[in-house]
């Protein structure tokens, strides 16, 4: 898919790339973008529009891992506009952003649009679904020198809006027929009560302490389920579109680094998130549309791996056309042994890239001053102004004691256990 996409994007002006979540679409369009960039042009040359900040951040990370000499920046709502304006004063070759924020920057004239020759609309079906028509139409109208347009989607049969000016695109369809995905198994859990929390608890207890993503249809349900599971001794966090950006990031980091075992979320996490391969996806609620069900399941059984999707149903629920109710029924009533607690705990550090802190600094400081050994430190994530490090649970107390009065790179940083995401009422 990546080879075919590279050839098409380099040689054709309009490309529609259809490929399932987790199949490597990001590299499929970034590799040809790299070939199209010209080092002598000191301005934005490629604009990538995304429906969510999480997808944008993931693309930014992939670009950075490619180790190119070209600068990349990302702009999205909830991020400091002043920081973005400062970043854009030294223009990146590749600019990633959500439609609303990019339209805002164009209004403010914070970057030139006359050198942008390549436009990528990633997960553009989701952008349409979220109602970004007006902003995308406005942005595309300002890109007068475009000669390449690439639309990327995990869903086929999308009507392409006229304002994209994508006419008769080269279609690269890598979406497999549903029956081909034999490495995904489906199981049903029948809940005896209408409130399915008891069955969810039993199901989690049956998963041999393996992590899972649990999907529900409403934000308040995600919070309620997370709170209830925590009360029962299960390490869970929630994630949805109503949270502040830093809360969303913290929830994802704690799930990604293994200090939270279960992520309770809405369809916001069905695609575009940088989270590890999951063995289990649980549908606490079923979505109304089949394509959202497919995207949720795309969080497991990616590429050649196998995975299981579970649906929890009660007899009173309306039957949905796209579900095969004849699937295997899993009995979990007797599963009550709590999953093992996470191996790691997340440590917060009050410095990041903009304060000249990097992963090597943190590893060195925690090893030398904190007396951590190699296996005691897990995933480290360095943001603009803050950082997070996963540390073995049983080493956290000693680490914090050892570094209490120490400086890192000649500066005293606030270093403490990262707080859990909690409801606003509790924070007050």
Secondary structure, DSSP 8 states (H G I E B T S, - for coil): -HHHHHHHHHH-SEEEEE--TTSSHHHHHHHHHHHH--TT--S--EEEEESSHHHHHHHHHHHHHTT-SS-EEEE-TTS-HHHHHHHHHS--SEEEEEHHHHHHHHHHT-S--TT--EEEEETHHHHHHTT-HHHHHHHHHH-TT--EEEEEESSSS----GGG---S-EEEE----GGG-TTEEEEEEE-SSSSTHHHHHHHHHTSTT--EEEE-S-HHHHHHHHHHHHHTT--EEEE-TTS-HHHHHHHHHHHHTTSS-EEEE-GGGSSS-----BSEEEESS--SSHHHHHHHHTTBS-TT--EEEEEEE-TTS---TT--TTSEE---TT--------SEEEEEES--GGGT--HHHHHHHHHHTS---GGGEEEEEE-SS-EEEEEEGGGHHHHHHHTTT--BTTB---EEE------HHHH-
